[in-house]
């Protein structure tokens, strides 16, 4: 469990505002706190917006990340892997209990990134985050689940780990065959 966090003045103006609907509230809170966590590196504000049992799904991991503390460790890996890291929110779409952020992430790969040693290369990624929220928590809304969609091949190309351009067809066929075999083995094991 995280420690109690006092609202900073820049947070209070967003949190204390009167919103017409819960959807309008989450449409304002999610991108605000997303940028506070990532750009301002104020990881403690996750106590205000992330459910203690938040679940994070990433295309870079076979299993989701469970819980606020585990997601903070994931955050630390990303922050440690990229210097000059900055996220711009390009689009916000909200409906019901869901908020979608289309973001642009830029940074320099200067540390270990899930086993990939630093390359010193600058990266620019277009990503989509989908947040499922619920009423509650210290700010009147909390994030219960997050899905990340990104072009991992493009990132690997920018890091110099894969040639630019479309992969050769034989390589694609090989990747697809390995994925199918993995799915079959997982089904047999279940």
C-alpha positions as CSV (number, residue, x, y, z in Angstrom):
1,X,0.0,0.0,0.0
2,X,1.3,3.5,-0.9
3,X,1.7,6.4,1.4
4,X,-0.9,9.2,1.7
5,X,-0.2,11.9,-0.9
6,X,-1.2,15.5,-0.5
7,X,-2.7,17.2,-3.6
8,X,-0.3,19.7,-5.2
9,X,-1.9,23.0,-6.4
10,X,-1.7,21.9,-10.1
11,X,-3.6,18.7,-9.1
12,X,-6.1,20.4,-6.9
13,X,-7.4,22.6,-9.7
14,X,-8.2,19.5,-11.8
15,X,-9.6,17.4,-9.0
16,X,-11.8,20.0,-7.3
17,X,-13.4,21.2,-10.5
18,X,-17.2,20.4,-10.9
19,X,-17.7,18.0,-13.7
20,X,-21.0,17.4,-15.5
21,X,-20.6,13.6,-15.5
22,X,-18.2,10.9,-14.3
23,X,-17.0,10.5,-17.9
24,X,-16.0,14.2,-18.0
25,X,-14.2,13.7,-14.7
26,X,-12.1,10.8,-15.9
27,X,-11.5,12.5,-19.3
28,X,-9.7,15.3,-17.4
29,X,-8.1,13.3,-14.6
30,X,-6.5,10.4,-16.5
31,X,-4.4,12.5,-18.9
32,X,-3.5,15.0,-16.2
33,X,-2.1,12.3,-13.8
34,X,-0.6,10.3,-16.7
35,X,1.6,13.4,-17.5
36,X,2.3,14.0,-13.8
37,X,3.6,10.5,-13.4
38,X,5.6,10.2,-16.6
39,X,6.7,13.7,-17.4
40,X,7.0,15.2,-13.9
41,X,8.2,11.9,-12.5
42,X,5.8,12.2,-9.6
43,X,5.3,8.5,-9.1
44,X,3.8,9.1,-5.7
45,X,0.6,10.5,-7.3
46,X,-0.2,7.0,-8.5
47,X,-1.6,6.6,-4.9
48,X,-4.3,9.2,-6.0
49,X,-5.3,7.6,-9.3
50,X,-4.3,4.0,-9.6
51,X,-6.3,1.3,-7.9
52,X,-4.2,-0.7,-5.4
53,X,-5.1,-3.7,-7.6
54,X,-4.5,-2.0,-11.0
55,X,-3.7,-4.4,-13.8
56,X,-1.4,-3.4,-16.7
57,X,-1.4,-5.3,-20.1
58,X,1.6,-4.7,-22.3
59,X,2.6,-6.2,-25.7
60,X,6.1,-6.6,-24.3
61,X,5.1,-9.0,-21.6
62,X,3.3,-12.4,-21.7
63,X,1.6,-11.8,-18.4
64,X,-0.1,-8.6,-17.1
65,X,1.5,-6.6,-14.3
66,X,-0.7,-6.9,-11.1
67,X,-0.9,-4.2,-8.4
68,X,0.2,-0.7,-7.9
69,X,3.6,-1.6,-6.4
70,X,4.5,-4.0,-9.3
71,X,3.4,-1.4,-11.8
72,X,5.7,1.2,-10.1
73,X,8.6,-1.3,-10.6
74,X,7.6,-1.4,-14.3
75,X,7.6,2.4,-14.3
76,X,11.1,2.4,-12.8
77,X,12.4,0.1,-15.6
78,X,11.1,2.4,-18.3
79,X,12.4,5.5,-16.5
80,X,15.8,3.8,-16.0
81,X,16.0,2.7,-19.6
82,X,15.3,6.1,-21.3
83,X,16.7,9.5,-20.5
84,X,15.0,12.7,-21.7
85,X,11.8,10.7,-21.6
86,X,8.7,12.7,-22.5
87,X,5.1,11.8,-23.3
88,X,2.8,14.1,-25.2
89,X,-0.9,13.5,-25.1
90,X,-2.1,13.8,-28.7
91,X,-5.7,12.7,-28.4
92,X,-8.2,11.9,-25.6
93,X,-11.3,9.9,-26.1
94,X,-13.6,9.1,-23.2
95,X,-16.9,7.1,-22.9
96,X,-18.5,5.4,-20.0
97,X,-15.7,4.1,-17.7
98,X,-13.0,4.1,-20.4
99,X,-10.4,6.7,-21.4
100,X,-8.2,6.3,-24.5
101,X,-5.0,8.3,-24.8
102,X,-3.1,8.5,-28.1
103,X,0.4,9.6,-27.0
104,X,3.8,10.3,-28.5
105,X,6.8,9.1,-26.4
106,X,10.3,10.4,-27.1
107,X,13.5,9.6,-25.3
108,X,17.1,8.3,-25.5
109,X,17.8,4.7,-24.8
110,X,20.5,5.0,-22.1
111,X,19.8,2.0,-19.8
112,X,18.7,-1.6,-19.8
113,X,15.3,-2.1,-21.4
114,X,13.9,-5.5,-20.5
115,X,17.3,-7.1,-21.2
116,X,18.2,-4.8,-24.1
117,X,21.4,-3.0,-23.2
118,X,21.6,0.8,-23.8
119,X,22.1,1.8,-27.5
120,X,22.3,5.6,-27.0
121,X,19.6,5.9,-29.8
122,X,16.8,8.5,-29.7
123,X,13.4,6.9,-30.1
124,X,9.9,8.3,-31.0
125,X,6.9,6.1,-30.5
126,X,3.3,6.5,-31.1
127,X,1.3,4.5,-28.5
128,X,-2.3,4.0,-27.4
129,X,-3.2,3.5,-23.8
130,X,-6.7,2.3,-22.8
131,X,-7.7,2.9,-19.2
132,X,-10.7,1.3,-17.5
133,X,-11.8,3.3,-14.5
134,X,-14.2,3.2,-11.6
135,X,-15.6,5.8,-9.1
136,X,-13.6,6.0,-5.9
137,X,-10.2,6.6,-4.6
138,X,-8.8,9.9,-3.2
139,X,-9.7,11.9,-6.4
140,X,-13.1,10.5,-7.1
141,X,-12.0,8.2,-9.9
142,X,-9.4,5.4,-10.1
143,X,-7.7,3.5,-12.8
144,X,-8.4,-0.2,-12.5
145,X,-6.9,-1.6,-15.7
146,X,-4.6,-0.3,-18.4
147,X,-3.8,-1.7,-21.9
148,X,-0.9,-0.5,-23.9
149,X,-0.8,-0.9,-27.7
150,X,2.4,-0.1,-29.5
151,X,4.4,-1.0,-32.5
152,X,7.2,-3.1,-30.9
153,X,8.8,-3.8,-34.2
154,X,9.2,-0.1,-34.9
155,X,10.8,0.3,-31.5
156,X,13.3,-2.5,-32.2
157,X,14.1,-0.9,-35.5
158,X,14.8,2.4,-33.9
159,X,17.1,0.7,-31.4
160,X,19.0,-0.9,-34.3
161,X,18.0,-4.4,-33.3
162,X,16.1,-5.1,-36.4
163,X,16.5,-3.8,-40.0
164,X,14.3,-0.9,-41.0
165,X,11.5,-1.5,-43.5
166,X,9.2,-4.5,-43.8
167,X,10.7,-7.7,-42.6
168,X,11.5,-10.3,-45.3
169,X,8.6,-12.8,-45.9
170,X,10.5,-15.8,-44.7
171,X,11.3,-14.2,-41.4
172,X,7.6,-13.2,-41.0
173,X,6.6,-16.8,-41.7
174,X,9.1,-18.0,-39.1
175,X,7.9,-15.6,-36.5
176,X,4.3,-16.7,-37.1
177,X,5.2,-20.4,-36.9
178,X,7.0,-19.8,-33.6
179,X,3.9,-17.9,-32.2
180,X,1.5,-20.7,-33.3
181,X,3.7,-23.4,-31.8
182,X,3.9,-21.4,-28.5
183,X,0.1,-21.1,-28.5
184,X,-0.3,-24.8,-29.1
185,X,2.1,-25.7,-26.3
186,X,0.3,-23.3,-23.9
187,X,-3.1,-24.9,-24.7
188,X,-1.7,-28.4,-24.2
189,X,-0.2,-27.3,-20.8
190,X,-3.5,-25.8,-19.7
